[in-house]
Amino acid sequence: MDINEMADKVMGILRKLEEDTKAAAKEGAQLPPEQPKEPEKQTDV
């Protein structure tokens, strides 16, 4: 396998990751934003 084939393979993987990320971001945009949970306060008596 020569360097150009390797580069093409890597670029293909990166492109797929980018598409998956965009798709996930699109799906995430439709969900209501999560409310940040406040850490439960420990009270020492």
PAROBA-268898 format. One record per atom (N, C-alpha, C, O): chain; atom name; x, y, z. Coordinates in pm, whole numbers, plus 50000, padded with zeros to 5 digits. Atoms other than C-alpha are relative to their C-alpha. Last residue first. Layout:
N
chain, name, u, v, w
A, CA, X, Y, Z
...
//
This chain:
45
chain, name, u, v, w
A, N, 50072, 49956, 49880
A, CA, 47553, 51771, 56117
A, C, 50093, 49991, 50120
A, O, 50053, 50024, 50232
A, N, 49948, 50070, 49882
A, CA, 47747, 51765, 55794
A, C, 49929, 50055, 50123
A, O, 49920, 50176, 50144
A, N, 50002, 49919, 49878
A, CA, 47539, 51873, 55498
A, C, 50049, 49916, 50116
A, O, 49991, 49813, 50149
A, N, 49991, 50087, 49883
A, CA, 47633, 51726, 55162
A, C, 50001, 50090, 50124
A, O, 50085, 50179, 50136
A, N, 49914, 49950, 49892
A, CA, 47511, 51945, 54881
A, C, 49995, 49903, 50117
A, O, 49889, 49862, 50163
A, N, 50072, 50006, 49873
A, CA, 47382, 51762, 54577
A, C, 50094, 50042, 50111
A, O, 50208, 49996, 50121
A, N, 49950, 50108, 49914
A, CA, 47562, 51886, 54270
A, C, 49926, 50001, 50132
A, O, 49901, 50107, 50190
A, N, 49916, 49945, 49895
A, CA, 47338, 52106, 54060
A, C, 50049, 49885, 50086
A, O, 49973, 49792, 50115
A, N, 50041, 50042, 49865
A, CA, 47220, 51933, 53749
A, C, 50093, 50063, 50102
A, O, 50215, 50062, 50086
A, N, 49885, 50044, 49921
A, CA, 47266, 52126, 53428
A, C, 49955, 49967, 50141
A, O, 49886, 50045, 50207
A, N, 49980, 49907, 49890
A, CA, 46933, 52129, 53244
A, C, 50123, 49953, 50078
A, O, 50131, 49835, 50113
A, N, 50004, 50061, 49866
A, CA, 46966, 51940, 52923
A, C, 50022, 50108, 50105
A, O, 50104, 50198, 50089
A, N, 49870, 49996, 49933
A, CA, 46883, 52134, 52609
A, C, 49988, 49943, 50140
A, O, 49889, 49967, 50210
A, N, 49993, 49883, 49910
A, CA, 46559, 52013, 52448
A, C, 50136, 50000, 50070
A, O, 50188, 49894, 50102
A, N, 50032, 50035, 49862
A, CA, 46631, 51767, 52167
A, C, 50004, 50126, 50087
A, O, 50080, 50218, 50059
A, N, 50145, 50015, 49986
A, CA, 46607, 51880, 51806
A, C, 49960, 49966, 50143
A, O, 49843, 49980, 50180
A, N, 50061, 49867, 50003
A, CA, 46961, 52020, 51804
A, C, 49848, 49990, 50020
A, O, 49785, 50086, 50063
A, N, 49991, 49938, 49868
A, CA, 47091, 51680, 51915
A, C, 49931, 50134, 50005
A, O, 49877, 50172, 50109
A, N, 50097, 50067, 49914
A, CA, 46965, 51519, 51595
A, C, 49998, 50065, 50138
A, O, 49891, 50085, 50196
A, N, 50133, 49965, 50050
A, CA, 47148, 51778, 51386
A, C, 49893, 49936, 50088
A, O, 49794, 50000, 50122
A, N, 50027, 49863, 49957
A, CA, 47460, 51744, 51601
A, C, 49860, 50042, 49956
A, O, 49789, 50111, 50029
A, N, 50028, 50004, 49857
A, CA, 47450, 51367, 51557
A, C, 49966, 50139, 50051
A, O, 49877, 50155, 50135
A, N, 50131, 50064, 49984
A, CA, 47422, 51405, 51180
A, C, 49960, 49999, 50147
A, O, 49845, 50026, 50181
A, N, 50102, 49904, 50044
A, CA, 47709, 51654, 51178
A, C, 49861, 49942, 50019
A, O, 49770, 50012, 50063
A, N, 50006, 49893, 49900
A, CA, 47925, 51419, 51387
A, C, 49892, 50101, 49964
A, O, 49815, 50143, 50050
A, N, 50068, 50055, 49883
A, CA, 47846, 51122, 51163
A, C, 49982, 50108, 50106
A, O, 49877, 50117, 50170
A, N, 50142, 50014, 50034
A, CA, 47936, 51330, 50858
A, C, 49921, 49946, 50118
A, O, 49811, 49993, 50146
A, N, 50057, 49865, 50006
A, CA, 48265, 51437, 51018
A, C, 49851, 49993, 49969
A, O, 49772, 50065, 50029
A, N, 50015, 49951, 49862
A, CA, 48347, 51080, 51115
A, C, 49932, 50136, 50001
A, O, 49844, 50163, 50082
A, N, 50113, 50074, 49943
A, CA, 48278, 50967, 50758
A, C, 49975, 50047, 50143
A, O, 49861, 50066, 50185
A, N, 50124, 49947, 50059
A, CA, 48503, 51241, 50623
A, C, 49879, 49931, 50061
A, O, 49779, 49996, 50093
A, N, 50028, 49869, 49940
A, CA, 48780, 51145, 50866
A, C, 49870, 50058, 49946
A, O, 49792, 50116, 50021
A, N, 50044, 50024, 49862
A, CA, 48759, 50780, 50761
A, C, 49963, 50133, 50065
A, O, 49860, 50145, 50132
A, N, 50133, 50060, 50005
A, CA, 48774, 50874, 50393
A, C, 49943, 49978, 50139
A, O, 49826, 50005, 50165
A, N, 50094, 49892, 50031
A, CA, 49068, 51105, 50455
A, C, 49856, 49947, 49996
A, O, 49764, 50015, 50040
A, N, 50014, 49915, 49881
A, CA, 49253, 50821, 50629
A, C, 49899, 50111, 49974
A, O, 49813, 50138, 50059
A, N, 50073, 50078, 49901
A, CA, 49190, 50583, 50339
A, C, 49973, 50085, 50125
A, O, 49861, 50088, 50177
A, N, 50140, 50006, 50044
A, CA, 49294, 50842, 50081
A, C, 49916, 49927, 50104
A, O, 49804, 49969, 50133
A, N, 50058, 49867, 49979
A, CA, 49614, 50911, 50276
A, C, 49851, 50001, 49961
A, O, 49768, 50057, 50032
A, N, 50020, 49984, 49855
A, CA, 49693, 50540, 50294
A, C, 49932, 50134, 50029
A, O, 49840, 50142, 50110
A, N, 50114, 50084, 49962
A, CA, 49638, 50503, 49922
A, C, 49969, 50016, 50147
A, O, 49853, 50024, 50187
A, N, 50122, 49937, 50050
A, CA, 49864, 50800, 49858
A, C, 49877, 49919, 50036
A, O, 49773, 49975, 50072
A, N, 50039, 49888, 49913
A, CA, 50137, 50662, 50086
A, C, 49871, 50066, 49953
A, O, 49791, 50110, 50036
A, N, 49914, 49883, 50003
A, CA, 50157, 50330, 49901
A, C, 49940, 50115, 50081
A, O, 49826, 50108, 50126
A, N, 50087, 49881, 50000
A, CA, 50000, 50000, 50000
A, C, 50090, 50124, 50000
A, O, 50177, 50138, 50087
//
